[in-house]
Amino acid sequence: MMFTENNKRFIKRSAIAAALLALLTVSLAVIPSFKAVVVQASPGSECSDDCQEQLTAARTATAQYHNESKALADGFISTFECVSAPGLGTMGVHYVNPSRMMDINVDVTQPEALLYIRQDDGSMRLVGMEYVAPVLSNGIPWFGGPNNPPPVIDNPAPTLFGRTFDGPMPGHEPGQPWHYDLHVWAWRDNPYGLFFPFNPKLRCQ
């Protein structure tokens, strides 16, 4: 989709604000829907051969970020807050790359956010990625609240790894637009599934 220069500037300003504020917590309003779909995933059942190829590409691209300093040098910014939900598990600390939050393009090798867990020694361990795309309405991200959905949606939910993103969903915090997202536990096994937003094996420190 093509954007005007005004739209690009608007998206850039909005995305930077949203990236730093919006991924800190998950709205309590969406937690019941997550609980309703918790299942024990069978190994390999979620990821076809094409998915495995994309997963390999994603791991190759993000392996360097096991070194937290490399992620910071490449423009990822820590939100510091470790996200968790009672009865579901943990997402971890989001490290967001604002420059990748500006448009609807998604690429397995360029996640919009990295997921880290703090270790006992204070170091940060890479456990997964999150891919995010804003919901556009009339060419710009839609910032309506939970009870104010977009009047029109320009872009359907993206697909990566053979999986359609979750959403559209309202922003989880003030400053985040309606969006689609997809969590991928590329670096830590998740018994709830490769793409389930929370991981019960993880705990915030």
C-alpha positions as CSV (number, residue, x, y, z in Angstrom):
1,M,0.0,0.0,0.0
2,M,1.3,3.5,-0.9
3,F,1.3,6.2,1.7
4,T,1.4,10.0,1.2
5,E,4.2,11.9,2.9
6,N,1.8,13.2,5.5
7,N,0.6,9.7,6.3
8,K,4.2,8.5,6.5
9,R,5.1,11.2,9.0
10,F,1.9,10.5,11.0
11,I,2.6,6.8,11.0
12,K,6.2,7.4,12.1
13,R,5.2,9.6,15.0
14,S,2.4,7.3,16.1
15,A,4.4,4.2,15.7
16,I,7.3,5.4,17.9
17,A,4.9,6.4,20.7
18,A,2.9,3.2,20.3
19,A,6.0,1.0,20.2
20,L,7.3,2.3,23.5
21,L,4.0,2.5,25.4
22,A,1.7,-0.2,24.0
23,L,3.6,-3.4,24.3
24,L,4.2,-3.1,28.0
25,T,1.0,-5.0,29.1
26,V,-1.8,-6.9,27.6
27,S,-5.3,-5.6,28.3
28,L,-7.2,-7.6,30.9
29,A,-10.1,-7.6,28.5
30,V,-8.4,-10.0,26.1
31,I,-7.2,-12.5,28.7
32,P,-10.4,-14.5,28.9
33,S,-10.3,-15.1,25.1
34,F,-6.8,-16.4,25.4
35,K,-7.8,-18.8,28.2
36,A,-10.6,-20.2,26.1
37,V,-8.1,-21.4,23.5
38,V,-5.4,-22.9,25.6
39,V,-4.4,-26.3,24.3
40,Q,-1.5,-28.6,24.5
41,A,0.2,-28.5,21.1
42,S,1.7,-31.7,19.6
43,P,5.3,-31.3,18.4
44,G,5.3,-30.3,14.7
45,S,1.5,-30.1,14.5
46,E,1.5,-26.4,14.0
47,C,4.3,-25.9,11.6
48,S,4.3,-27.4,8.0
49,D,7.4,-27.8,5.9
50,D,7.0,-24.2,4.5
51,C,6.5,-23.0,8.1
52,Q,9.7,-24.8,9.2
53,E,11.6,-23.1,6.4
54,Q,10.4,-19.7,7.5
55,L,11.1,-20.5,11.1
56,T,14.7,-21.5,10.2
57,A,15.0,-18.1,8.3
58,A,13.7,-16.3,11.4
59,R,16.1,-18.0,13.7
60,T,19.0,-17.4,11.4
61,A,18.1,-13.7,11.3
62,T,17.6,-13.3,15.0
63,A,20.3,-15.6,16.4
64,Q,22.6,-12.5,16.7
65,Y,20.2,-11.0,19.2
66,H,21.0,-13.6,21.8
67,N,23.5,-10.9,22.5
68,E,21.3,-8.1,23.9
69,S,23.8,-5.4,23.1
70,K,23.5,-6.3,19.4
71,A,19.7,-5.9,19.5
72,L,20.1,-2.5,21.1
73,A,22.7,-1.5,18.5
74,D,20.3,-2.5,15.7
75,G,17.5,-0.1,17.0
76,F,15.5,-2.3,19.4
77,I,14.5,-0.5,22.6
78,S,13.6,-2.2,25.8
79,T,10.2,-1.5,27.3
80,F,11.6,-2.8,30.6
81,E,8.2,-4.2,31.8
82,C,7.9,-8.0,31.9
83,V,4.4,-9.0,30.7
84,S,2.6,-11.9,32.3
85,A,-1.0,-13.0,32.9
86,P,-2.2,-15.2,35.8
87,G,-3.1,-18.7,34.6
88,L,-1.5,-18.2,31.2
89,G,2.2,-17.5,31.7
90,T,4.6,-14.9,30.5
91,M,5.4,-13.0,27.3
92,G,8.6,-11.5,28.7
93,V,10.2,-8.1,28.1
94,H,9.5,-6.6,24.7
95,Y,12.3,-5.0,22.8
96,V,10.6,-2.9,20.1
97,N,12.1,-1.6,16.9
98,P,10.1,1.6,16.1
99,S,11.3,1.8,12.5
100,R,9.6,-1.5,11.8
101,M,6.3,-0.4,13.3
102,M,5.6,2.2,10.7
103,D,3.9,0.2,8.0
104,I,1.9,-3.0,7.3
105,N,4.8,-4.9,5.8
106,V,5.9,-8.1,7.7
107,D,8.9,-10.2,7.1
108,V,10.0,-13.3,9.1
109,T,13.5,-12.0,9.2
110,Q,12.5,-8.6,10.5
111,P,10.3,-8.9,13.6
112,E,8.9,-5.7,15.1
113,A,9.7,-6.9,18.6
114,L,12.0,-9.4,20.4
115,L,11.0,-11.2,23.6
116,Y,13.4,-11.5,26.4
117,I,13.4,-13.0,29.9
118,R,15.7,-11.8,32.7
119,Q,17.9,-14.5,34.1
120,D,19.0,-15.0,37.7
121,D,22.3,-13.3,36.9
122,G,20.6,-10.2,35.5
123,S,21.3,-11.0,31.8
124,M,18.6,-11.1,29.2
125,R,17.7,-14.3,27.4
126,L,16.1,-14.2,23.9
127,V,13.0,-16.4,23.9
128,G,10.9,-15.3,21.0
129,M,9.7,-12.7,18.6
130,E,6.5,-10.7,18.0
131,Y,5.4,-9.5,14.6
132,V,3.0,-6.5,14.5
133,A,1.1,-4.6,11.8
134,P,-1.2,-1.7,12.4
135,V,-4.8,-1.7,11.3
136,L,-5.2,1.0,8.7
137,S,-8.5,2.8,8.2
138,N,-8.6,5.3,5.3
139,G,-4.8,5.1,5.0
140,I,-3.8,5.7,8.6
141,P,-3.6,3.6,11.8
142,W,-6.9,3.6,13.7
143,F,-6.7,4.7,17.3
144,G,-10.3,4.1,18.3
145,G,-10.9,2.5,21.7
146,P,-12.2,-1.1,22.3
147,N,-15.8,0.0,21.7
148,N,-14.9,2.1,18.6
149,P,-13.7,-0.3,15.9
150,P,-12.4,1.0,12.5
151,P,-15.3,2.2,10.2
152,V,-13.3,0.5,7.4
153,I,-10.2,-1.7,7.4
154,D,-7.8,-1.2,4.5
155,N,-5.5,-4.2,5.3
156,P,-6.5,-7.8,6.1
157,A,-4.6,-9.7,8.8
158,P,-1.1,-10.6,7.5
159,T,0.1,-14.2,7.4
160,L,3.6,-15.6,8.3
161,F,4.6,-19.1,9.0
162,G,1.4,-20.2,7.4
163,R,-0.4,-18.6,10.3
164,T,-2.8,-15.6,10.2
165,F,-2.1,-12.9,12.7
166,D,-4.3,-12.5,15.7
167,G,-6.7,-9.5,15.4
168,P,-7.8,-7.0,14.5
169,M,-7.7,-6.0,18.1
170,P,-7.8,-2.6,19.9
171,G,-4.6,-1.2,21.4
172,H,-3.7,-2.7,24.7
173,E,-2.6,0.7,26.1
174,P,-3.4,4.3,25.3
175,G,-1.3,5.3,22.3
176,Q,-1.4,1.9,20.5
177,P,-3.6,1.7,17.4
178,W,-5.8,-1.2,16.5
179,H,-3.4,-3.9,15.2
180,Y,-2.6,-7.5,14.3
181,D,0.1,-9.4,16.0
182,L,1.8,-12.8,16.0
183,H,4.0,-14.3,18.8
184,V,6.5,-16.9,17.8
185,W,8.4,-18.9,20.4
186,A,11.4,-19.6,18.2
187,W,13.9,-19.8,21.0
188,R,11.9,-21.4,23.9
189,D,9.5,-24.3,23.8
190,N,5.9,-23.4,24.6
191,P,3.5,-26.3,25.6
192,Y,0.6,-24.1,24.6
193,G,1.9,-23.8,21.1
194,L,4.5,-22.1,18.9
195,F,2.2,-19.1,18.3
196,F,0.3,-18.8,21.6
197,P,0.9,-15.3,23.1
198,F,1.9,-16.5,26.6
199,N,4.4,-19.2,27.7
200,P,3.6,-21.0,30.9
201,K,7.3,-22.2,31.2
202,L,8.5,-18.6,31.8
203,R,8.3,-16.3,34.8
204,C,9.0,-12.7,35.3
205,Q,12.0,-12.0,37.6
